[in-house]
Amino acid sequence: MRYEYKSSFDKVFKKLGLNRQEKVIDTISILIDFFENRKKAKGLGLKNLRENYWEIRVNVKDRIIFTLEKDKVAFIIVGNHDEIKKFLRNI
């Protein structure tokens, strides 16, 4: 599996506070572990939103949106529930 961070993800990620960045990194590591070892962590909140768009929970507030294709995961955006809804309306 290949993993890619889109510029939209990087742009938002850089604006997050250090604590939120660390939580995002931890959550992505758990997701990668799931794809590599098929071990799903409790509370990951993996959810299919539409077609190839998926969501995982960082915490109660923040979510990560990514696309899943045959052998590639592309991280698209990280944000709170309202930011994610706004993003999804515009795709």
Biopython code that builds the backbone (N, CA, C, O; Angstrom):
import numpy as np
from Bio.PDB.StructureBuilder import StructureBuilder

atoms = [
    (1, "MET", "N", (0.854, -1.180, 0.000)),
    (1, "MET", "CA", (0.000, 0.000, 0.000)),
    (1, "MET", "C", (0.898, 1.241, 0.000)),
    (1, "MET", "O", (1.903, 1.298, 0.709)),
    (2, "ARG", "N", (0.519, 2.216, -0.799)),
    (2, "ARG", "CA", (1.238, 3.496, -0.837)),
    (2, "ARG", "C", (0.406, 4.549, -0.111)),
    (2, "ARG", "O", (-0.824, 4.502, -0.105)),
    (3, "TYR", "N", (1.109, 5.493, 0.496)),
    (3, "TYR", "CA", (0.441, 6.556, 1.256)),
    (3, "TYR", "C", (0.918, 7.903, 0.738)),
    (3, "TYR", "O", (2.112, 8.124, 0.532)),
    (4, "GLU", "N", (-0.039, 8.795, 0.535)),
    (4, "GLU", "CA", (0.259, 10.102, -0.055)),
    (4, "GLU", "C", (-0.470, 11.189, 0.736)),
    (4, "GLU", "O", (-1.618, 11.016, 1.146)),
    (5, "TYR", "N", (0.210, 12.290, 0.935)),
    (5, "TYR", "CA", (-0.392, 13.444, 1.610)),
    (5, "TYR", "C", (-0.590, 14.540, 0.574)),
    (5, "TYR", "O", (0.378, 15.082, 0.040)),
    (6, "LYS", "N", (-1.838, 14.862, 0.296)),
    (6, "LYS", "CA", (-2.154, 15.910, -0.674)),
    (6, "LYS", "C", (-1.805, 17.280, -0.096)),
    (6, "LYS", "O", (-1.733, 17.445, 1.122)),
    (7, "SER", "N", (-1.589, 18.253, -0.969)),
    (7, "SER", "CA", (-1.236, 19.605, -0.519)),
    (7, "SER", "C", (-2.344, 20.209, 0.342)),
    (7, "SER", "O", (-2.063, 20.994, 1.247)),
    (8, "SER", "N", (-3.594, 19.853, 0.070)),
    (8, "SER", "CA", (-4.708, 20.354, 0.886)),
    (8, "SER", "C", (-4.581, 19.864, 2.329)),
    (8, "SER", "O", (-4.898, 20.600, 3.264)),
    (9, "PHE", "N", (-4.122, 18.637, 2.512)),
    (9, "PHE", "CA", (-3.913, 18.090, 3.853)),
    (9, "PHE", "C", (-2.756, 18.818, 4.534)),
    (9, "PHE", "O", (-2.875, 19.259, 5.678)),
    (10, "ASP", "N", (-1.634, 18.940, 3.819)),
    (10, "ASP", "CA", (-0.455, 19.600, 4.392)),
    (10, "ASP", "C", (-0.759, 21.032, 4.819)),
    (10, "ASP", "O", (-0.319, 21.480, 5.878)),
    (11, "LYS", "N", (-1.509, 21.741, 3.990)),
    (11, "LYS", "CA", (-1.836, 23.144, 4.268)),
    (11, "LYS", "C", (-2.597, 23.285, 5.588)),
    (11, "LYS", "O", (-2.266, 24.143, 6.406)),
    (12, "VAL", "N", (-3.609, 22.449, 5.793)),
    (12, "VAL", "CA", (-4.405, 22.511, 7.022)),
    (12, "VAL", "C", (-3.607, 21.975, 8.205)),
    (12, "VAL", "O", (-3.662, 22.537, 9.299)),
    (13, "PHE", "N", (-2.864, 20.888, 7.989)),
    (13, "PHE", "CA", (-2.093, 20.260, 9.060)),
    (13, "PHE", "C", (-1.102, 21.245, 9.682)),
    (13, "PHE", "O", (-0.952, 21.289, 10.903)),
    (14, "LYS", "N", (-0.433, 22.027, 8.849)),
    (14, "LYS", "CA", (0.567, 22.986, 9.343)),
    (14, "LYS", "C", (-0.047, 24.060, 10.233)),
    (14, "LYS", "O", (0.648, 24.643, 11.065)),
    (15, "LYS", "N", (-1.332, 24.327, 10.069)),
    (15, "LYS", "CA", (-2.005, 25.358, 10.862)),
    (15, "LYS", "C", (-2.501, 24.835, 12.210)),
    (15, "LYS", "O", (-2.890, 25.620, 13.075)),
    (16, "LEU", "N", (-2.490, 23.520, 12.388)),
    (16, "LEU", "CA", (-2.952, 22.936, 13.652)),
    (16, "LEU", "C", (-1.921, 23.168, 14.750)),
    (16, "LEU", "O", (-0.729, 23.306, 14.474)),
    (17, "GLY", "N", (-2.379, 23.209, 15.972)),
    (17, "GLY", "CA", (-1.468, 23.283, 17.102)),
    (17, "GLY", "C", (-0.685, 21.982, 17.228)),
    (17, "GLY", "O", (-1.079, 20.957, 16.671)),
    (18, "LEU", "N", (0.416, 22.027, 17.955)),
    (18, "LEU", "CA", (1.295, 20.869, 18.096)),
    (18, "LEU", "C", (0.560, 19.656, 18.673)),
    (18, "LEU", "O", (0.756, 18.535, 18.204)),
    (19, "ASN", "N", (-0.271, 19.867, 19.670)),
    (19, "ASN", "CA", (-1.015, 18.769, 20.287)),
    (19, "ASN", "C", (-1.944, 18.096, 19.277)),
    (19, "ASN", "O", (-2.017, 16.869, 19.215)),
    (20, "ARG", "N", (-2.646, 18.897, 18.493)),
    (20, "ARG", "CA", (-3.552, 18.343, 17.474)),
    (20, "ARG", "C", (-2.764, 17.633, 16.378)),
    (20, "ARG", "O", (-3.196, 16.594, 15.879)),
    (21, "GLN", "N", (-1.601, 18.190, 15.998)),
    (21, "GLN", "CA", (-0.756, 17.537, 14.998)),
    (21, "GLN", "C", (-0.322, 16.155, 15.473)),
    (21, "GLN", "O", (-0.350, 15.192, 14.706)),
    (22, "GLU", "N", (0.078, 16.060, 16.736)),
    (22, "GLU", "CA", (0.513, 14.771, 17.283)),
    (22, "GLU", "C", (-0.621, 13.752, 17.263)),
    (22, "GLU", "O", (-0.399, 12.582, 16.950)),
    (23, "LYS", "N", (-1.823, 14.187, 17.591)),
    (23, "LYS", "CA", (-2.974, 13.277, 17.572)),
    (23, "LYS", "C", (-3.281, 12.811, 16.149)),
    (23, "LYS", "O", (-3.638, 11.653, 15.932)),
    (24, "VAL", "N", (-3.140, 13.716, 15.186)),
    (24, "VAL", "CA", (-3.364, 13.354, 13.785)),
    (24, "VAL", "C", (-2.327, 12.321, 13.347)),
    (24, "VAL", "O", (-2.673, 11.326, 12.710)),
    (25, "ILE", "N", (-1.068, 12.551, 13.683)),
    (25, "ILE", "CA", (0.001, 11.611, 13.325)),
    (25, "ILE", "C", (-0.257, 10.240, 13.950)),
    (25, "ILE", "O", (-0.100, 9.215, 13.285)),
    (26, "ASP", "N", (-0.648, 10.218, 15.213)),
    (26, "ASP", "CA", (-0.951, 8.948, 15.889)),
    (26, "ASP", "C", (-2.101, 8.215, 15.203)),
    (26, "ASP", "O", (-2.045, 7.000, 15.012)),
    (27, "THR", "N", (-3.131, 8.951, 14.840)),
    (27, "THR", "CA", (-4.298, 8.347, 14.191)),
    (27, "THR", "C", (-3.930, 7.774, 12.827)),
    (27, "THR", "O", (-4.374, 6.683, 12.470)),
    (28, "ILE", "N", (-3.125, 8.502, 12.069)),
    (28, "ILE", "CA", (-2.684, 8.003, 10.762)),
    (28, "ILE", "C", (-1.840, 6.746, 10.937)),
    (28, "ILE", "O", (-1.958, 5.808, 10.148)),
    (29, "SER", "N", (-1.000, 6.715, 11.951)),
    (29, "SER", "CA", (-0.188, 5.516, 12.224)),
    (29, "SER", "C", (-1.071, 4.307, 12.513)),
    (29, "SER", "O", (-0.790, 3.200, 12.054)),
    (30, "ILE", "N", (-2.132, 4.524, 13.271)),
    (30, "ILE", "CA", (-3.071, 3.439, 13.576)),
    (30, "ILE", "C", (-3.764, 2.964, 12.300)),
    (30, "ILE", "O", (-3.954, 1.763, 12.106)),
    (31, "LEU", "N", (-4.141, 3.902, 11.433)),
    (31, "LEU", "CA", (-4.783, 3.536, 10.173)),
    (31, "LEU", "C", (-3.826, 2.743, 9.288)),
    (31, "LEU", "O", (-4.217, 1.737, 8.696)),
    (32, "ILE", "N", (-2.586, 3.186, 9.195)),
    (32, "ILE", "CA", (-1.591, 2.469, 8.393)),
    (32, "ILE", "C", (-1.394, 1.064, 8.946)),
    (32, "ILE", "O", (-1.301, 0.103, 8.182)),
    (33, "ASP", "N", (-1.332, 0.937, 10.263)),
    (33, "ASP", "CA", (-1.205, -0.378, 10.891)),
    (33, "ASP", "C", (-2.393, -1.268, 10.513)),
    (33, "ASP", "O", (-2.230, -2.464, 10.275)),
    (34, "PHE", "N", (-3.576, -0.677, 10.460)),
    (34, "PHE", "CA", (-4.764, -1.429, 10.051)),
    (34, "PHE", "C", (-4.617, -1.946, 8.624)),
    (34, "PHE", "O", (-4.904, -3.113, 8.359)),
    (35, "PHE", "N", (-4.176, -1.096, 7.704)),
    (35, "PHE", "CA", (-4.038, -1.520, 6.316)),
    (35, "PHE", "C", (-2.928, -2.554, 6.145)),
    (35, "PHE", "O", (-3.061, -3.478, 5.343)),
    (36, "GLU", "N", (-1.848, -2.406, 6.885)),
    (36, "GLU", "CA", (-0.708, -3.311, 6.740)),
    (36, "GLU", "C", (-0.930, -4.644, 7.455)),
    (36, "GLU", "O", (-0.525, -5.689, 6.945)),
    (37, "ASN", "N", (-1.566, -4.624, 8.623)),
    (37, "ASN", "CA", (-1.680, -5.827, 9.456)),
    (37, "ASN", "C", (-3.109, -6.297, 9.684)),
    (37, "ASN", "O", (-3.329, -7.328, 10.320)),
    (38, "ARG", "N", (-4.086, -5.547, 9.168)),
    (38, "ARG", "CA", (-5.507, -5.858, 9.344)),
    (38, "ARG", "C", (-5.922, -5.890, 10.811)),
    (38, "ARG", "O", (-6.810, -6.647, 11.205)),
    (39, "LYS", "N", (-5.261, -5.050, 11.614)),
    (39, "LYS", "CA", (-5.626, -4.912, 13.019)),
    (39, "LYS", "C", (-6.340, -3.582, 13.196)),
    (39, "LYS", "O", (-5.702, -2.529, 13.202)),
    (40, "LYS", "N", (-7.658, -3.622, 13.339)),
    (40, "LYS", "CA", (-8.422, -2.386, 13.502)),
    (40, "LYS", "C", (-8.476, -2.007, 14.975)),
    (40, "LYS", "O", (-8.925, -2.787, 15.815)),
    (41, "ALA", "N", (-8.019, -0.818, 15.268)),
    (41, "ALA", "CA", (-8.029, -0.327, 16.645)),
    (41, "ALA", "C", (-9.434, 0.116, 17.031)),
    (41, "ALA", "O", (-10.178, 0.654, 16.211)),
    (42, "LYS", "N", (-9.776, -0.114, 18.264)),
    (42, "LYS", "CA", (-11.071, 0.318, 18.774)),
    (42, "LYS", "C", (-11.118, 1.847, 18.782)),
    (42, "LYS", "O", (-10.168, 2.502, 19.211)),
    (43, "GLY", "N", (-12.221, 2.404, 18.307)),
    (43, "GLY", "CA", (-12.389, 3.847, 18.336)),
    (43, "GLY", "C", (-11.843, 4.584, 17.130)),
    (43, "GLY", "O", (-11.877, 5.814, 17.096)),
    (44, "LEU", "N", (-11.338, 3.859, 16.134)),
    (44, "LEU", "CA", (-10.810, 4.523, 14.942)),
    (44, "LEU", "C", (-11.926, 5.227, 14.173)),
    (44, "LEU", "O", (-11.696, 6.266, 13.555)),
    (45, "GLY", "N", (-13.112, 4.671, 14.209)),
    (45, "GLY", "CA", (-14.253, 5.318, 13.565)),
    (45, "GLY", "C", (-14.151, 5.358, 12.060)),
    (45, "GLY", "O", (-14.565, 6.338, 11.441)),
    (46, "LEU", "N", (-13.617, 4.331, 11.466)),
    (46, "LEU", "CA", (-13.488, 4.249, 10.020)),
    (46, "LEU", "C", (-14.876, 4.207, 9.391)),
    (46, "LEU", "O", (-15.713, 3.380, 9.752)),
    (47, "LYS", "N", (-15.103, 5.117, 8.441)),
    (47, "LYS", "CA", (-16.448, 5.259, 7.876)),
    (47, "LYS", "C", (-16.355, 5.672, 6.410)),
    (47, "LYS", "O", (-15.633, 6.606, 6.064)),
    (48, "ASN", "N", (-17.092, 4.968, 5.554)),
    (48, "ASN", "CA", (-17.164, 5.324, 4.142)),
    (48, "ASN", "C", (-18.178, 6.447, 3.972)),
    (48, "ASN", "O", (-19.337, 6.307, 4.362)),
    (49, "LEU", "N", (-17.742, 7.558, 3.389)),
    (49, "LEU", "CA", (-18.618, 8.715, 3.225)),
    (49, "LEU", "C", (-19.316, 8.726, 1.875)),
    (49, "LEU", "O", (-20.523, 8.950, 1.791)),
    (50, "ARG", "N", (-18.555, 8.484, 0.831)),
    (50, "ARG", "CA", (-19.091, 8.391, -0.527)),
    (50, "ARG", "C", (-17.994, 7.861, -1.440)),
    (50, "ARG", "O", (-16.815, 8.165, -1.259)),
    (51, "GLU", "N", (-18.386, 7.088, -2.393)),
    (51, "GLU", "CA", (-17.475, 6.458, -3.348)),
    (51, "GLU", "C", (-16.143, 6.112, -2.699)),
    (51, "GLU", "O", (-16.087, 5.220, -1.852)),
    (52, "ASN", "N", (-15.061, 6.806, -3.081)),
    (52, "ASN", "CA", (-13.728, 6.496, -2.564)),
    (52, "ASN", "C", (-13.335, 7.335, -1.357)),
    (52, "ASN", "O", (-12.202, 7.228, -0.888)),
    (53, "TYR", "N", (-14.218, 8.152, -0.849)),
    (53, "TYR", "CA", (-13.897, 9.026, 0.288)),
    (53, "TYR", "C", (-14.237, 8.342, 1.610)),
    (53, "TYR", "O", (-15.341, 7.837, 1.812)),
    (54, "TRP", "N", (-13.250, 8.344, 2.496)),
    (54, "TRP", "CA", (-13.375, 7.718, 3.811)),
    (54, "TRP", "C", (-13.015, 8.719, 4.896)),
    (54, "TRP", "O", (-12.323, 9.708, 4.653)),
    (55, "GLU", "N", (-13.501, 8.438, 6.101)),
    (55, "GLU", "CA", (-13.250, 9.307, 7.250)),
    (55, "GLU", "C", (-12.770, 8.452, 8.420)),
    (55, "GLU", "O", (-13.248, 7.337, 8.631)),
    (56, "ILE", "N", (-11.814, 8.996, 9.176)),
    (56, "ILE", "CA", (-11.442, 8.412, 10.462)),
    (56, "ILE", "C", (-11.463, 9.518, 11.504)),
    (56, "ILE", "O", (-11.242, 10.690, 11.198)),
    (57, "ARG", "N", (-11.734, 9.122, 12.737)),
    (57, "ARG", "CA", (-11.789, 10.073, 13.846)),
    (57, "ARG", "C", (-10.415, 10.220, 14.478)),
    (57, "ARG", "O", (-9.744, 9.233, 14.780)),
    (58, "VAL", "N", (-10.009, 11.463, 14.673)),
    (58, "VAL", "CA", (-8.797, 11.757, 15.439)),
    (58, "VAL", "C", (-9.171, 11.810, 16.915)),
    (58, "VAL", "O", (-8.497, 11.237, 17.771)),
    (59, "ASN", "N", (-10.253, 12.509, 17.182)),
    (59, "ASN", "CA", (-10.812, 12.633, 18.533)),
    (59, "ASN", "C", (-12.285, 13.009, 18.366)),
    (59, "ASN", "O", (-12.834, 12.890, 17.271)),
    (60, "VAL", "N", (-12.909, 13.450, 19.416)),
    (60, "VAL", "CA", (-14.331, 13.805, 19.331)),
    (60, "VAL", "C", (-14.554, 14.930, 18.326)),
    (60, "VAL", "O", (-15.592, 14.973, 17.665)),
    (61, "LYS", "N", (-13.603, 15.827, 18.207)),
    (61, "LYS", "CA", (-13.757, 17.015, 17.371)),
    (61, "LYS", "C", (-13.231, 16.838, 15.940)),
    (61, "LYS", "O", (-13.906, 17.226, 14.986)),
    (62, "ASP", "N", (-12.060, 16.267, 15.785)),
    (62, "ASP", "CA", (-11.361, 16.270, 14.497)),
    (62, "ASP", "C", (-11.516, 14.973, 13.712)),
    (62, "ASP", "O", (-11.640, 13.886, 14.276)),
    (63, "ARG", "N", (-11.504, 15.130, 12.385)),
    (63, "ARG", "CA", (-11.619, 14.015, 11.449)),
    (63, "ARG", "C", (-10.542, 14.148, 10.376)),
    (63, "ARG", "O", (-10.030, 15.237, 10.118)),
    (64, "ILE", "N", (-10.214, 13.021, 9.763)),
    (64, "ILE", "CA", (-9.313, 12.993, 8.612)),
    (64, "ILE", "C", (-10.092, 12.373, 7.460)),
    (64, "ILE", "O", (-10.725, 11.329, 7.614)),
    (65, "ILE", "N", (-10.038, 13.027, 6.305)),
    (65, "ILE", "CA", (-10.661, 12.493, 5.099)),
    (65, "ILE", "C", (-9.548, 11.974, 4.198)),
    (65, "ILE", "O", (-8.525, 12.633, 4.009)),
    (66, "PHE", "N", (-9.761, 10.786, 3.646)),
    (66, "PHE", "CA", (-8.785, 10.218, 2.720)),
    (66, "PHE", "C", (-9.523, 9.463, 1.625)),
    (66, "PHE", "O", (-10.684, 9.085, 1.779)),
    (67, "THR", "N", (-8.825, 9.255, 0.521)),
    (67, "THR", "CA", (-9.366, 8.427, -0.548)),
    (67, "THR", "C", (-8.645, 7.092, -0.515)),
    (67, "THR", "O", (-7.483, 6.998, -0.119)),
    (68, "LEU", "N", (-9.353, 6.079, -0.935)),
    (68, "LEU", "CA", (-8.807, 4.731, -0.951)),
    (68, "LEU", "C", (-9.009, 4.154, -2.334)),
    (68, "LEU", "O", (-10.135, 3.975, -2.797)),
    (69, "GLU", "N", (-7.893, 3.867, -2.985)),
    (69, "GLU", "CA", (-7.930, 3.220, -4.290)),
    (69, "GLU", "C", (-7.206, 1.893, -4.158)),
    (69, "GLU", "O", (-6.806, 1.530, -3.052)),
    (70, "LYS", "N", (-7.028, 1.175, -5.219)),
    (70, "LYS", "CA", (-6.488, -0.188, -5.156)),
    (70, "LYS", "C", (-5.295, -0.335, -4.219)),
    (70, "LYS", "O", (-5.340, -1.129, -3.279)),
    (71, "ASP", "N", (-4.249, 0.408, -4.461)),
    (71, "ASP", "CA", (-3.037, 0.260, -3.648)),
    (71, "ASP", "C", (-2.543, 1.596, -3.097)),
    (71, "ASP", "O", (-1.372, 1.728, -2.742)),
    (72, "LYS", "N", (-3.439, 2.589, -3.025)),
    (72, "LYS", "CA", (-3.022, 3.919, -2.574)),
    (72, "LYS", "C", (-4.051, 4.544, -1.644)),
    (72, "LYS", "O", (-5.256, 4.514, -1.894)),
    (73, "VAL", "N", (-3.529, 5.110, -0.562)),
    (73, "VAL", "CA", (-4.328, 5.913, 0.359)),
    (73, "VAL", "C", (-3.819, 7.340, 0.231)),
    (73, "VAL", "O", (-2.623, 7.587, 0.388)),
    (74, "ALA", "N", (-4.709, 8.278, -0.051)),
    (74, "ALA", "CA", (-4.329, 9.685, -0.179)),
    (74, "ALA", "C", (-5.066, 10.490, 0.885)),
    (74, "ALA", "O", (-6.294, 10.567, 0.881)),
    (75, "PHE", "N", (-4.302, 11.088, 1.794)),
    (75, "PHE", "CA", (-4.885, 11.906, 2.846)),
    (75, "PHE", "C", (-5.211, 13.275, 2.263)),
    (75, "PHE", "O", (-4.332, 13.964, 1.747)),
    (76, "ILE", "N", (-6.480, 13.662, 2.347)),
    (76, "ILE", "CA", (-6.986, 14.848, 1.660)),
    (76, "ILE", "C", (-7.068, 16.067, 2.575)),
    (76, "ILE", "O", (-6.580, 17.141, 2.225)),
    (77, "ILE", "N", (-7.681, 15.904, 3.740)),
    (77, "ILE", "CA", (-7.899, 17.049, 4.625)),
    (77, "ILE", "C", (-8.095, 16.556, 6.053)),
    (77, "ILE", "O", (-8.539, 15.432, 6.289)),
    (78, "VAL", "N", (-7.756, 17.418, 6.987)),
    (78, "VAL", "CA", (-8.031, 17.184, 8.404)),
    (78, "VAL", "C", (-8.788, 18.401, 8.910)),
    (78, "VAL", "O", (-8.472, 19.533, 8.543)),
    (79, "GLY", "N", (-9.784, 18.170, 9.747)),
    (79, "GLY", "CA", (-10.545, 19.301, 10.264)),
    (79, "GLY", "C", (-11.652, 18.858, 11.198)),
    (79, "GLY", "O", (-11.851, 17.669, 11.444)),
    (80, "ASN", "N", (-12.365, 19.843, 11.710)),
    (80, "ASN", "CA", (-13.487, 19.516, 12.591)),
    (80, "ASN", "C", (-14.697, 19.116, 11.736)),
    (80, "ASN", "O", (-14.649, 19.158, 10.507)),
    (81, "HIS", "N", (-15.757, 18.737, 12.403)),
    (81, "HIS", "CA", (-16.943, 18.226, 11.711)),
    (81, "HIS", "C", (-17.485, 19.224, 10.687)),
    (81, "HIS", "O", (-17.819, 18.836, 9.568)),
    (82, "ASP", "N", (-17.577, 20.497, 11.054)),
    (82, "ASP", "CA", (-18.110, 21.514, 10.140)),
    (82, "ASP", "C", (-17.203, 21.719, 8.931)),
    (82, "ASP", "O", (-17.692, 21.875, 7.812)),
    (83, "GLU", "N", (-15.887, 21.720, 9.144)),
    (83, "GLU", "CA", (-14.940, 21.888, 8.035)),
    (83, "GLU", "C", (-15.029, 20.713, 7.066)),
    (83, "GLU", "O", (-14.942, 20.893, 5.851)),
    (84, "ILE", "N", (-15.201, 19.517, 7.606)),
    (84, "ILE", "CA", (-15.322, 18.331, 6.759)),
    (84, "ILE", "C", (-16.617, 18.387, 5.946)),
    (84, "ILE", "O", (-16.608, 18.079, 4.754)),
    (85, "LYS", "N", (-17.722, 18.774, 6.568)),
    (85, "LYS", "CA", (-18.993, 18.901, 5.845)),
    (85, "LYS", "C", (-18.871, 19.916, 4.711)),
    (85, "LYS", "O", (-19.365, 19.684, 3.607)),
    (86, "LYS", "N", (-18.214, 21.036, 4.985)),
    (86, "LYS", "CA", (-18.020, 22.068, 3.963)),
    (86, "LYS", "C", (-17.187, 21.518, 2.808)),
    (86, "LYS", "O", (-17.514, 21.744, 1.643)),
    (87, "PHE", "N", (-16.123, 20.805, 3.126)),
    (87, "PHE", "CA", (-15.274, 20.207, 2.097)),
    (87, "PHE", "C", (-16.079, 19.243, 1.225)),
    (87, "PHE", "O", (-15.995, 19.289, -0.002)),
    (88, "LEU", "N", (-16.852, 18.379, 1.859)),
    (88, "LEU", "CA", (-17.622, 17.379, 1.115)),
    (88, "LEU", "C", (-18.681, 18.009, 0.219)),
    (88, "LEU", "O", (-18.985, 17.472, -0.846)),
    (89, "ARG", "N", (-19.241, 19.123, 0.630)),
    (89, "ARG", "CA", (-20.227, 19.818, -0.213)),
    (89, "ARG", "C", (-19.587, 20.357, -1.487)),
    (89, "ARG", "O", (-20.258, 20.510, -2.508)),
    (90, "ASN", "N", (-18.294, 20.643, -1.426)),
    (90, "ASN", "CA", (-17.610, 21.275, -2.552)),
    (90, "ASN", "C", (-16.906, 20.295, -3.483)),
    (90, "ASN", "O", (-16.232, 20.719, -4.422)),
    (91, "ILE", "N", (-17.047, 18.998, -3.243)),
    (91, "ILE", "CA", (-16.395, 18.049, -4.161)),
    (91, "ILE", "C", (-17.400, 17.465, -5.123)),
    (91, "ILE", "O", (-17.041, 16.648, -5.971)),
]
sb = StructureBuilder()
sb.init_structure("model")
sb.init_model(0)
sb.init_chain("A")
sb.init_seg("    ")
for serial, (resi, resn, name, xyz) in enumerate(atoms, 1):
    if name == "N":
        sb.init_residue(resn, " ", resi, " ")
    sb.init_atom(name, np.array(xyz, "f"), 0.0, 1.0, " ", f" {name:<3s}", serial, name[0])
structure = sb.get_structure()
